[in-house]
C-alpha cells in the first residue's frame, strides 16, 4: 500500500470511466490494492442484483432498464468511502450519475480506437457490439461519449504494451500532481 497516496485521497472514492474494453476492472483491482481500498465493478454488481448477465438484461428488458439499474447501483455505492469503482462505459450518459461520480475523483481511461477494436473483436459479452457493423458502432459510441468522458478529473491514455503496474504508477503520479495535499496547520506566535 502506498501510504502517501492513501493519505492524499483522504478516503475519497476513485471512479474509473471509459469505453468497454479499456481495462477499468483490471486497473481498478490493482489500484484498490495499491490504495488499500475496496474494489467494485458496477457491471458485476448489476448482474448480482438482477440475477442475470448483462447480455441477458439487455435481451429481456433492454438498455433503458439496464441504465436504470446501473444508476441505482452507483447511487448505493457512492455514499461509502475508500472505494475504487469501475463503471460501465455508458454510465456517463445519465446526468444524474455525474452527481454521484463528482463526489469522488473521476479518471477517464482512454484507449486508441484500433487497440479497442483489437481487444473487443469476437467478444460476445458486449450487447452493444452484437451487430455486423460493430466496428463502426464502437467508433460511434466512443465519439458520442468522448465529451462526457472528458469531464473527468484525470484523463489517462492507456499506453500499448504497458503493464498494469506501470499504468498504476502513472495514475498515482497523476493523482499526486492533481490533488493538493491537505493544508498544514499553522501556529500563530504568541503576542
Phi and psi in degrees as a GROMACS rama.xvg file:
@    title "Ramachandran Plot"
@    xaxis  label "Phi"
@    yaxis  label "Psi"
@TYPE xy
-91.9354  100.783  UNK-2
-60.1267  -40.5674  UNK-3
-64.5613  -37.75  UNK-4
-69.3635  -41.7307  UNK-5
-56.9351  -47.5442  UNK-6
-66.8142  -36.7993  UNK-7
-59.7375  -41.994  UNK-8
-79.025  -17.701  UNK-9
48.2157  40.7749  UNK-10
85.029  -4.08765  UNK-11
-66.1378  137.179  UNK-12
-67.9488  150.684  UNK-13
-114.331  117.808  UNK-14
-105.462  127.282  UNK-15
-103.463  121.934  UNK-16
-119.727  161.842  UNK-17
146.204  174.375  UNK-18
-64.4423  158.562  UNK-19
-57.1136  142.552  UNK-20
85.625  1.2081  UNK-21
-81.7178  -14.377  UNK-22
101.959  25.5836  UNK-23
-60.8847  -42.8435  UNK-24
-67.861  -41.7639  UNK-25
-65.5904  -50.8942  UNK-26
-67.1206  -37.4351  UNK-27
-61.5352  -42.2353  UNK-28
-61.4163  -45.2787  UNK-29
-67.0363  -40.3657  UNK-30
-67.0474  -38.6712  UNK-31
-60.5542  -43.1138  UNK-32
-63.3031  -43.5153  UNK-33
-63.4868  -37.6102  UNK-34
-86.9293  -13.3422  UNK-35
74.969  27.8712  UNK-36
-101.167  170.982  UNK-37
-94.303  150.886  UNK-38
-111.701  137.426  UNK-39
-136.099  144.21  UNK-40
-115.938  120.1  UNK-41
-61.2475  -35.5544  UNK-42
-64.186  -40.592  UNK-43
-63.7633  -42.294  UNK-44
-65.4744  -38.4767  UNK-45
-60.198  -45.0958  UNK-46
-62.1014  -37.8828  UNK-47
-67.3686  -43.6249  UNK-48
-65.9116  -43.93  UNK-49
-84.4377  -13.8883  UNK-50
58.46  31.794  UNK-51
-146.831  156.847  UNK-52
-73.9959  163.852  UNK-53
-57.9423  -47.4752  UNK-54
-58.7408  -38.2648  UNK-55
-65.6251  -38.3904  UNK-56
-63.5541  -45.6568  UNK-57
-60.8711  -41.9867  UNK-58
-66.9747  -39.5077  UNK-59
-88.3465  -41.8169  UNK-60
-119.561  -11.1578  UNK-61
90.7405  169.931  UNK-62
-64.9385  -36.6819  UNK-63
-60.6902  -46.1672  UNK-64
-68.5563  -36.3324  UNK-65
-57.3679  -44.1271  UNK-66
-64.4576  -33.7061  UNK-67
-64.1349  -47.2032  UNK-68
-62.4765  -42.0227  UNK-69
-58.0681  -44.6539  UNK-70
-65.3086  -38.9305  UNK-71
-63.3913  -43.6548  UNK-72
-61.6375  -46.1239  UNK-73
-61.1072  -43.5024  UNK-74
-65.3306  -29.5297  UNK-75
-80.0953  -26.9448  UNK-76
-79.8701  -37.694  UNK-77
-60.893  -27.8186  UNK-78
-70.1442  -18.7802  UNK-79
-78.2192  164.42  UNK-80
-122.083  168.989  UNK-81
57.447  47.5774  UNK-82
-121.995  144.798  UNK-83
-108.876  124.753  UNK-84
-122.973  116.97  UNK-85
-86.8378  123.845  UNK-86
-102.728  162.141  UNK-87
-70.0557  153.571  UNK-88
-58.0531  -29.7607  UNK-89
-96.9619  6.84718  UNK-90
-62.0486  -24.6986  UNK-91
-74.6046  -10.4223  UNK-92
-73.2024  -26.7236  UNK-93
-93.853  116.746  UNK-94
-59.9864  -32.7004  UNK-95
-61.5042  -34.2256  UNK-96
-62.8278  -30.3443  UNK-97
-63.7586  -31.1208  UNK-98
-60.3206  -42.5553  UNK-99
-70.8854  -45.5287  UNK-100
-59.3319  -39.2557  UNK-101
-72.1657  -4.9327  UNK-102
-76.2972  -9.96305  UNK-103
-129.311  -162.392  UNK-104
-99.8244  126.132  UNK-105
-103.383  127.227  UNK-106
-118.403  123.763  UNK-107
-91.2937  112.686  UNK-108
-88.0404  123.13  UNK-109
-121.391  134.243  UNK-110
-127.565  133.507  UNK-111
-56.0844  145.033  UNK-112
-52.513  -45.5696  UNK-113
-58.9984  -39.342  UNK-114
-68.7041  -38.819  UNK-115
-61.9636  -43.3968  UNK-116
-60.0104  -43.7152  UNK-117
-61.1619  -43.3697  UNK-118
-67.6894  -33.0479  UNK-119
-97.7172  -9.19  UNK-120
-56.5437  125.883  UNK-121
78.8754  2.06153  UNK-122
-74.0219  117.424  UNK-123
-88.7849  -3.97247  UNK-124
-95.7711  11.1204  UNK-125
-113.926  92.7348  UNK-126
-55.1573  -35.1871  UNK-127
-72.0369  -11.0562  UNK-128
-108.457  8.96597  UNK-129
-86.0543  71.1712  UNK-130
-156.826  159.384  UNK-131
-61.4245  -40.3453  UNK-132
-95.5241  40.8337  UNK-133
-58.9702  -35.6733  UNK-134
-64.099  -45.933  UNK-135
-63.1571  -41.3353  UNK-136
-68.0032  -37.9927  UNK-137
-60.7791  -44.5191  UNK-138
-61.5484  -42.7935  UNK-139
-60.8127  -46.7015  UNK-140
-60.2221  -44.6501  UNK-141
-61.2731  -47.8751  UNK-142
-65.1377  -37.9966  UNK-143
-72.9594  -20.8771  UNK-144
-101.673  -15.3468  UNK-145
-51.915  -44.5763  UNK-146
-61.8264  -39.0565  UNK-147
-68.9345  -44.8437  UNK-148
-59.0345  -36.3436  UNK-149
-65.8566  -11.646  UNK-150
-77.3923  -4.81582  UNK-151
-64.9944  158.053  UNK-152
-68.8805  -35.7468  UNK-153
-132.821  135.391  UNK-154
-109.861  113.839  UNK-155
-117.224  110.573  UNK-156
-82.1925  126.601  UNK-157
-76.4036  125.286  UNK-158
-89.9014  131.785  UNK-159
-57.9567  134.32  UNK-160
81.777  -2.6093  UNK-161
-77.7271  138.358  UNK-162
-76.265  163.945  UNK-163
-60.6609  -39.8051  UNK-164
-62.5773  -40.5405  UNK-165
-66.524  -38.8124  UNK-166
-63.6593  -41.6288  UNK-167
-59.9344  -45.5652  UNK-168
-58.5315  -45.1518  UNK-169
-63.9501  -40.2418  UNK-170
-67.2144  -42.0058  UNK-171
-58.8057  -44.1751  UNK-172
-61.2242  -43.3969  UNK-173
-63.5753  -38.7655  UNK-174
-63.7998  -44.1434  UNK-175
-63.4658  -37.8333  UNK-176
-71.633  -31.836  UNK-177
-86.6295  -38.0201  UNK-178
-98.5111  125.641  UNK-179
-74.717  142.773  UNK-180
-67.6428  159.115  UNK-181
-62.552  147.626  UNK-182
-62.9175  144.76  UNK-183
-75.5935  146.289  UNK-184
-77.2868  120.804  UNK-185
-96.2445  145.701  UNK-186
-112.485  134.502  UNK-187
-88.0356  134.551  UNK-188
-66.2118  146.083  UNK-189
-66.6774  141.303  UNK-190
